[in-house]
Amino acid sequence: MVTIGTTVHGGALASLIDTAAMVAAWSDAPVPDKIRGSTVNLTITYLAPANKEDLQATARVLRRGKSLVYVDIDVQGASSGAVAKGLATYKIG
């Protein structure tokens, strides 16, 4: 999703960051019979315009508590480098 010309909409980047955080939060968690989870907090710093190109989000769990998982997320453009940084708190269970 682009806004003006070839610039990717910030909301699309936010969705990518949120999804990457969710995947990382569940990556090593025991899976209950009924999967529930939600984003508790999401902070995004936009570093540079993301142009219409492949984007990759890399998420890393910083700390895993009993029900809260803290995740660091980096978004890179295929040719433009770092475009956004996210920090998420995700509730699992």
N, C-alpha and C positions, 0 to 999 in steps of 0.2 A: 504494500500500500504506500503510494507516494503522495506527497502534497503538491508542491510546486516543482515542476520540471521532473527531476529525478531524485529529489530528496525524500527519504523514507520518513513517514509520519512518526512523531515521538511516541504516540500511543501504541504503534505496532512494535516499537523497540521495548516499551514497557511490558507488553504482553509476552514477548520473547523472553525477557528477563524473568518475569514471574513464572513462566512455564519451566524454564531451566532450573529455577530455585525449587519448584515443586518436585521435579524429577530427582534432583540431588537430595532433597529432604527424605524422600522415600527410598533412596538407593540402598542403604544398609539397615533400614528399619524393618522390624518384624511386621509382617502383613497380617492385620486382624481379619476376622470374618467379614466385618463391614468396614470398608475403607472410608475414612473421613479425614478431611484436612482443610486448612484455610490459611491464607496469607494474613498474618497479624500486622506486619509492617513491611513497607517496601520503599526504599529510598533509591533514587536514580540520579546519577550525575551524567549529563550529556557532554561528552568531550569534544566531539566534532560532528559535522553533518554526516549522516549515513546516506550514501548514494545508492541508487538502484543497482545493487550487486548482491552476491551471496554474503550473508552475515552468519557468523558463528558465535554462539554463546557458550562459554565455559564456566561451569559452576563448581564451587568447592565448599564443602561443609567446614565451617569454622569451629562450631561447637554443637554437640548433640546432647540435649537434656532429655528428661523423661517424656515431655510432650512438645517442647519447643526446639526447633533446629534453626541455627543461624548460618546463613549461606552468603558467600561472596560470589558475584557474577561479573564476568568481563565479556563484552561484545566487541568483536573485531569484524571489520569489513575485509573482503577478499583482497582488495588492493589498497584500501585506505587506512588500514591499521585500526587502532583503538577508537571506537565511536561512543561507547557508553560503559558505565560502571554501576553495578547495583549491589545493594546490601538488603537482604531479606530475612525476616523472621517468619518461619512457617510452623503452624501447629499441626501435628500429626496425631492420629488416634481418635 
